[in-house]
Amino acid sequence: MASPFAAISLSFFFFFFFSFLALAQSSTIGVSYISRTIEIQDRERASPSVQIAAAYGVLLRLLPSHSSSFEFGIVSKEQCGGDSCFIISNHPSSNKNGAPEILITGVTGVEILAGLHWYLKYWCGSHISWDKTGGAQLLSLPDLGSFPHVQDAGILIQRPIPWNYYQNAVTSSYTFAWWDWKRWEKEIDWMALQGINLPLAFTGQEAIWQKVFQKFNISHLDLNDFFGGPAFLAWSRMGNLHRWGGPLPQSWLDQQLLMQKKILARMYELGMTPVLPAFSGNVPAALKYIFPSAKIARLGNWFTVGGNPRWCCTYLLDATDPLFIEIGKAFIQQQLKEYGRTSHIYNCDTFDENTPPVDDPEYISSLGAAIFKGMQSGDSDAVWLMQGWLFSYDPFWRPPQMKALLHSVPVGRLVVLDLFAEVKPIWITSEQFYGVPYIWKVTVLFLIANRCMLHNFAGNVEMYGILDAVASGPVEARISENSTMVGVGMSMEGIEQNPVVYDLMSEMAFQHRKVDVKVWIALYSTRRYGKSIPEMQDAWNILYHTVYNCTDGSYDKNRDVIVAFPDIDPSFIPTPKLSMPRGFQPYGKAVSRRAVLKEITNSFEQPHLWYSTSEVIHALELFITSGDQLSGSNTYRYDLVDLTRQVLAKYANQLFLKAIEAYQLNDVHGAAGHSQKFLELVEDIDTLLACHYGFLLGPWLESAKQLAQDEEQEIQFEWNARTQITMWFDNTEDEASLLRDYGNKYWSGLLRDYYGPRAAIYFKYLLKSLETGNEFSLKEWRKEWIRLTNDWQNSRNAYPLKSSGNAIETSRRLYNKYLQNQESFS
């Protein structure tokens, strides 16, 4: 039976998406370098029966009422033309009543499920995203017995490159911090359906470290000072801080280790290659007293206000010290003992924001060799996976230093993630990482070239992307001369946002040619909502050319005034009628995480605006117009709330500047009017966000409390959760933390009880300054703001776990209230 979706220009569709990819020669030089590792992984993979059973498990959770329509099987790479692939074909018994209709085979369970997803997308018009971003759109599925047939010869889709990487070292804190097994199972299902086969697996490593450091006479008390709290483990693992948010209860360590074992078991069952952590040199302070002759250096201050040693200035063991290899070996071996197996790929980022003390290439080469030896001593087949972020921002890494590090490890045993490849690809300027394999990431970095997409900082909520770069960058990197690329990937700091970007990027793991985004986006809107509505296709075409076409070379760290309120005297804030103060730098280029943070703490930072707001307002109009036809669609409601939020947030930035302009002109009436309108808008946006589950504060806090074993832990965990999204690290009574608002969120409850009251305090002192003729009391504003922050962090009030309100009616009301008669504010 033919599918209504498949009837949409089917021949045109096949031309762009389903050419017989087995004919394409896709191998790169880099793939040949890692061939030994791939052979080992193929040999050690779970049996076909285990992988098929795991794939059926995903199918049953996704399509319980339609699972009988599909049959799965494992095929060899030889049957795929020598590479990994999936094959979609009509089941031989599909004409029999009650028999399976579609047969999907693949080299691993991941390929099988990627094939299922491909079929659901392009033959059934379905869509799969995270639950918080609308979940799966499966209403377009046909009845049992009516699934559309594919062409008689079947559809074979090869991977053009072996690996599809996923996650960032800090995603574990910004997103995964409070996940239980139910949520992890959903995520692993999502990974497999997206074709992800190289995910980071960092959960539970503190329990491993506890056992390793005990062998080096480090006590439990010493480790209480070493590990960060549950919401800050990513940064204690990287050596940025220690103890902050801790200590970690033993129950947490045990619980997370059990969770990691479940995570790894499921990943292995599906045929994935999980990436485990390796020793980077970060050690407890006590180690320098136990081993006084070891080369242990104290690192500098990482964004504390006063350099308090309670959590500042961690310790790094020099990689050239014999103790480094000893600890590195013990850590790998302990993981092997606990987990029973490994995929032989280990992530280590010793130099991420930790510049080597000497720039001598020979010394740097010795560091790299020692780090790898620590892994290899524990696993003779070890491969080092390293983020290439440092090469993007740190001027220390000039070509001689970069080559020294990259060439310190045997070819094929080091893979680099090209972490900001969609904006600032390093593979181009470094001659393909000087011959080392790499991964193209959004954000992705490759050494044996793996290109990655970074895309998101800190889990901030912002509609943003560069779809053209995603649709073409991985292909350009792979087919370039002497390419060492070995994978694609996504390394966002936080997930559950911008589903369109991740849908396209996941697909690039199977695309051999550049994707025509204009064609793809039209099909996307139909799949996402289950209906073809011309107004929605027009709206998405606008979004493609505006919010999803950021070509100014900037990173997108959300600095909207609502969620990142400026801590500066209003006299020094540049407004449209005034020139910028001396030394002010507009929103700029990709830099280090440290530089991003530093930029936030200095003067007023103009929120990033890279598109015409009038065009995006028109897209919102089209969304609202289509509301009656899509009122039952959860994906539509998410997108409507997100787009309305995006437009109103940019409008709020302009309202704020109007209030500041009135202040600078000594216009009390104007300043009062604009500030009041700003505060009213914040309340209205909070009401809007409450209309969809994906924008609620409550689930974040509740999931933290659910992992607690007693009331003391519940208080600690909730404080961790509240602090991470507001102001974390130390502050004094009148000096704010330097890490304020880095993890900001547009979540209902947070706007009403924190962002709104904070803005009200600022406007109170602004108006007081005008009314009295005195200068703005910056110190008093800071005191009251910091007190509000600390009080909110320590509060225990509960927030809704379910959405409330009508998204369509609320969006329409706010459009009429704020935007209907507005001129463009771009």
HUZI-V388911 format. One record per backbone hydrogen bond with DSSP energy under -0.5 kcal/mol. NH is the residue of the N-H (numbers start at 1). CO is the residue of the C=O. E is the energy in kcal/mol with one decimal. If there is no record, write none. Layout:
# HUZI-V388911
{{NH:CO:E} {NH:CO:E}}
This chain:
# HUZI-V388911
{{6:123:-0.5} {7:3:-0.9} {8:5:-1.8} {9:7:-1.3} {13:9:-2.5} {14:10:-2.8} {15:11:-1.7} {16:12:-1.5} {17:13:-2.5} {18:14:-1.6} {21:19:-1.2} {21:156:-1.0} {23:20:-1.7} {24:21:-1.6} {26:24:-0.8} {29:483:-1.6} {30:483:-1.3} {32:28:-1.3} {33:29:-1.4} {34:30:-1.4} {35:32:-0.8} {38:34:-2.2} {39:35:-2.4} {40:36:-2.2} {41:37:-2.4} {42:38:-2.7} {43:39:-2.0} {44:40:-1.9} {45:41:-0.8} {45:42:-0.5} {46:268:-0.6} {51:47:-2.3} {52:48:-2.8} {53:49:-2.1} {54:50:-2.2} {55:51:-2.4} {56:52:-2.5} {57:53:-1.7} {58:54:-1.6} {59:55:-2.3} {60:56:-2.6} {61:57:-1.7} {62:58:-2.2} {63:59:-3.6} {66:63:-1.2} {67:63:-1.0} {69:66:-1.9} {70:67:-1.6} {71:102:-2.1} {73:104:-1.4} {75:106:-2.0} {80:76:-0.5} {80:77:-1.0} {81:78:-1.4} {82:77:-3.4} {86:157:-1.8} {87:105:-2.9} {88:155:-2.8} {89:87:-0.5} {89:103:-2.5} {91:101:-2.4} {94:91:-2.3} {96:93:-2.1} {99:96:-1.7} {101:69:-2.1} {102:69:-2.5} {103:89:-2.8} {104:71:-2.8} {104:102:-0.5} {105:87:-2.3} {106:73:-1.8} {107:85:-1.7} {110:270:-1.3} {112:108:-2.0} {113:109:-2.2} {114:110:-2.6} {115:111:-2.4} {116:112:-2.1} {117:113:-2.5} {118:114:-2.4} {119:115:-2.4} {120:116:-2.7} {121:117:-2.5} {122:118:-2.7} {123:119:-2.2} {124:119:-1.1} {125:121:-0.5} {126:120:-3.0} {127:137:-1.8} {133:130:-0.9} {134:131:-1.6} {135:130:-2.9} {137:127:-3.1} {138:136:-0.8} {141:138:-1.6} {146:143:-2.1} {149:1:-1.0} {154:151:-2.2} {155:88:-3.0} {157:86:-2.6} {157:155:-0.5} {158:156:-0.5} {159:84:-2.8} {160:158:-0.5} {163:486:-1.9} {165:488:-3.2} {166:198:-1.5} {167:490:-1.8} {171:168:-1.2} {172:168:-0.7} {173:170:-1.5} {174:170:-2.6} {175:171:-2.3} {176:171:-2.1} {179:176:-2.0} {184:180:-2.2} {185:181:-3.1} {186:182:-1.6} {187:183:-1.9} {188:184:-2.6} {189:185:-2.2} {190:186:-2.4} {191:187:-2.9} {192:188:-2.4} {193:189:-2.3} {194:190:-1.7} {195:192:-1.4} {196:191:-2.6} {197:164:-1.3} {198:164:-2.0} {200:166:-1.9} {201:275:-2.6} {205:202:-1.3} {207:204:-0.9} {208:204:-0.9} {209:205:-2.6} {210:206:-2.4} {211:207:-1.4} {212:208:-2.2} {213:209:-3.3} {214:210:-1.4} {215:211:-0.8} {215:212:-1.0} {216:213:-1.2} {217:214:-1.6} {218:213:-2.3} {219:217:-0.5} {223:219:-1.8} {224:220:-1.8} {225:221:-1.0} {226:222:-0.5} {227:223:-2.6} {229:244:-3.1} {232:229:-2.1} {235:232:-0.6} {236:232:-1.4} {237:233:-2.5} {238:234:-1.1} {239:236:-0.7} {240:235:-2.7} {241:235:-1.0} {242:311:-1.3} {244:242:-0.8} {246:243:-3.3} {252:249:-0.5} {253:249:-1.7} {254:250:-2.5} {255:251:-2.5} {256:252:-2.7} {257:253:-1.8} {258:254:-2.0} {259:255:-1.9} {260:256:-2.4} {261:257:-1.9} {262:258:-1.7} {263:259:-2.7} {264:260:-3.0} {265:261:-2.1} {266:262:-2.3} {267:263:-2.4} {268:264:-2.9} {269:265:-2.3} {270:266:-1.7} {271:268:-1.3} {272:267:-2.7} {273:197:-2.5} {275:199:-3.0} {276:274:-0.6} {276:345:-1.9} {278:347:-1.9} {283:315:-2.2} {287:284:-1.4} {288:285:-1.3} {289:286:-1.1} {290:286:-1.7} {291:287:-2.5} {292:289:-0.5} {294:291:-1.8} {296:294:-1.7} {297:295:-0.5} {297:316:-2.7} {299:297:-0.5} {299:314:-3.4} {303:301:-0.8} {311:308:-1.7} {312:308:-2.0} {315:283:-0.7} {316:297:-2.8} {317:281:-3.1} {318:295:-3.1} {321:318:-1.8} {324:321:-1.9} {325:321:-0.8} {326:322:-1.6} {327:323:-2.6} {328:324:-2.8} {329:325:-2.5} {330:326:-2.0} {331:327:-2.4} {332:328:-1.9} {333:329:-2.5} {334:330:-2.3} {335:331:-1.8} {336:332:-2.2} {337:333:-2.3} {338:334:-2.3} {339:335:-3.1} {340:336:-1.9} {346:383:-2.9} {347:276:-2.7} {348:385:-1.7} {352:349:-1.4} {353:351:-1.1} {354:351:-0.7} {363:360:-0.5} {364:360:-2.3} {365:361:-2.5} {366:362:-1.7} {367:363:-1.9} {368:364:-2.4} {369:365:-2.4} {370:366:-2.0} {371:367:-2.4} {372:368:-2.2} {373:369:-2.1} {374:370:-1.8} {375:371:-1.2} {376:372:-3.0} {377:373:-2.4} {378:374:-0.6} {378:375:-1.0} {379:375:-1.7} {382:379:-2.2} {383:344:-2.3} {384:413:-3.0} {385:346:-3.4} {385:383:-0.6} {386:384:-0.6} {386:415:-2.8} {388:417:-2.5} {391:388:-1.1} {392:388:-0.5} {392:389:-1.5} {393:389:-1.1} {394:390:-2.0} {395:393:-0.7} {397:394:-1.7} {398:396:-2.0} {402:398:-2.9} {403:399:-2.8} {404:400:-2.0} {405:401:-1.9} {406:402:-2.6} {407:403:-2.6} {408:405:-1.2} {409:406:-0.5} {413:410:-2.3} {415:384:-3.0} {416:437:-2.2} {417:386:-2.6} {417:446:-0.6} {418:439:-2.8} {418:450:-2.7} {419:417:-1.7} {421:418:-1.4} {421:452:-1.2} {422:441:-0.7} {423:420:-1.8} {424:420:-3.4} {425:421:-0.5} {429:425:-0.7} {430:426:-1.9} {431:428:-1.0} {432:427:-3.3} {434:430:-2.3} {435:431:-0.8} {435:432:-1.1} {436:432:-0.6} {436:433:-1.3} {437:448:-0.7} {438:448:-4.0} {438:484:-1.5} {439:416:-2.5} {439:450:-5.5} {440:451:-2.2} {440:487:-2.8} {441:451:-2.0} {441:452:-2.1} {442:452:-1.7} {442:489:-2.4} {443:419:-0.9} {443:453:-7.1} {444:441:-2.7} {444:452:-4.8} {445:417:-0.7} {445:418:-0.8} {446:417:-1.3} {447:416:-0.8} {449:436:-1.3} {449:447:-1.9} {450:416:-1.7} {450:438:-9.9} {451:439:-9.9} {451:487:-2.7} {452:440:-3.1} {452:444:-2.8} {453:441:-6.5} {453:489:-1.6} {454:441:-0.6} {454:442:-2.0} {456:454:-2.7} {457:556:-0.5} {460:457:-2.3} {462:460:-0.7} {464:462:-0.7} {465:547:-1.1} {467:548:-1.8} {470:466:-2.0} {471:467:-2.5} {472:468:-1.0} {473:469:-3.1} {474:470:-0.5} {476:472:-2.6} {477:473:-2.4} {478:474:-2.0} {479:475:-2.4} {480:476:-0.7} {483:480:-1.4} {486:438:-3.2} {486:449:-9.2} {487:438:-0.8} {487:449:-1.1} {488:163:-2.1} {489:440:-1.8} {489:451:-0.7} {490:165:-1.5} {491:453:-4.0} {493:456:-2.6} {501:498:-1.1} {502:498:-1.1} {503:499:-2.2} {504:500:-1.9} {505:501:-2.5} {506:502:-2.1} {507:503:-1.3} {508:504:-1.2} {509:506:-1.3} {510:507:-2.3} {511:507:-0.5} {515:471:-1.7} {517:515:-1.1} {520:516:-2.5} {521:517:-3.3} {522:518:-1.1} {523:519:-1.6} {524:520:-2.2} {525:521:-2.0} {526:522:-1.1} {527:523:-2.5} {528:524:-3.2} {529:525:-1.5} {530:526:-1.6} {531:526:-0.5} {533:531:-0.9} {534:532:-0.5} {536:533:-0.9} {537:533:-2.1} {538:534:-2.4} {539:535:-2.2} {540:536:-2.6} {541:537:-1.8} {542:538:-1.8} {543:539:-2.3} {544:540:-2.4} {545:541:-1.4} {546:542:-0.7} {546:543:-0.8} {548:543:-2.7} {549:546:-1.7} {550:465:-2.0} {551:549:-1.0} {555:588:-0.7} {557:555:-0.6} {558:556:-0.7} {564:560:-1.8} {568:566:-0.9} {572:569:-2.2} {573:570:-1.0} {574:572:-0.6} {578:575:-2.1} {584:581:-2.2} {590:553:-0.7} {596:592:-2.7} {597:593:-2.4} {598:594:-2.5} {599:595:-2.6} {600:596:-1.6} {601:597:-1.4} {602:598:-0.8} {602:599:-0.6} {606:604:-0.6} {613:611:-0.6} {616:612:-1.5} {617:613:-2.5} {618:614:-1.7} {619:615:-1.9} {620:616:-2.1} {621:617:-2.1} {622:618:-2.0} {623:619:-2.1} {624:620:-2.8} {625:621:-2.4} {626:622:-1.4} {627:624:-1.5} {629:626:-0.8} {630:626:-1.1} {630:627:-0.6} {631:627:-0.6} {633:630:-2.2} {634:632:-0.6} {637:633:-2.0} {638:634:-2.2} {639:635:-2.2} {640:636:-2.9} {641:637:-2.4} {642:638:-2.6} {643:639:-2.8} {644:640:-2.5} {645:641:-2.6} {646:642:-2.5} {647:643:-2.4} {648:644:-2.6} {649:645:-2.5} {650:646:-1.7} {651:647:-1.8} {652:648:-2.4} {653:649:-1.6} {654:650:-1.3} {655:651:-2.2} {656:652:-2.5} {657:653:-1.9} {658:654:-2.1} {659:655:-2.1} {660:656:-2.3} {661:657:-2.7} {662:658:-2.3} {663:659:-2.0} {664:660:-2.6} {665:661:-1.2} {666:663:-1.8} {667:662:-3.2} {668:666:-1.0} {671:667:-2.5} {672:668:-2.6} {673:669:-2.4} {674:670:-2.6} {675:671:-2.1} {676:672:-2.2} {677:673:-2.1} {678:674:-2.2} {679:675:-2.3} {680:676:-2.2} {681:677:-2.2} {682:678:-2.1} {683:679:-1.8} {684:680:-2.1} {685:681:-2.7} {686:682:-2.1} {687:683:-1.9} {688:684:-2.3} {689:685:-2.9} {690:686:-1.5} {691:688:-1.9} {692:689:-1.6} {695:692:-2.0} {696:693:-1.3} {697:748:-1.8} {698:800:-0.5} {700:697:-0.8} {701:697:-1.5} {702:698:-2.9} {703:699:-2.3} {704:700:-1.1} {705:701:-2.0} {706:702:-2.2} {707:703:-0.7} {707:704:-0.9} {708:705:-1.5} {714:710:-2.2} {715:711:-2.4} {716:712:-2.1} {717:713:-3.4} {718:714:-2.3} {719:715:-2.1} {720:716:-2.3} {721:717:-2.4} {722:718:-2.7} {723:719:-2.6} {724:720:-2.3} {725:721:-0.9} {726:723:-1.4} {728:739:-0.9} {732:735:-2.3} {738:303:-0.6} {739:728:-0.6} {740:737:-0.9} {741:726:-3.6} {742:739:-0.9} {744:741:-1.3} {747:745:-1.3} {748:695:-3.7} {750:747:-1.3} {751:747:-1.4} {753:749:-2.1} {754:750:-1.5} {755:750:-2.3} {756:751:-2.8} {758:754:-2.3} {759:755:-2.1} {760:756:-2.2} {761:757:-1.8} {762:758:-1.8} {763:759:-2.6} {764:760:-2.0} {765:761:-1.8} {766:762:-2.0} {767:763:-2.8} {768:764:-2.0} {769:765:-2.0} {770:766:-1.6} {771:767:-2.8} {772:768:-2.3} {773:769:-1.6} {778:776:-1.7} {781:777:-2.3} {782:778:-2.3} {783:779:-2.3} {784:780:-2.2} {785:781:-2.6} {786:782:-3.0} {787:783:-2.3} {788:784:-2.4} {789:785:-2.5} {790:786:-2.8} {791:787:-2.4} {792:788:-2.4} {793:789:-2.5} {794:790:-1.5} {795:791:-0.6} {795:792:-0.8} {804:690:-3.1} {807:805:-0.7} {810:806:-2.7} {811:807:-2.5} {812:808:-2.5} {813:809:-2.4} {814:810:-2.5} {815:811:-2.3} {816:812:-2.4} {817:813:-2.0} {818:814:-2.5} {819:814:-0.5} {819:815:-2.3} {820:815:-1.8} {822:819:-1.6}}
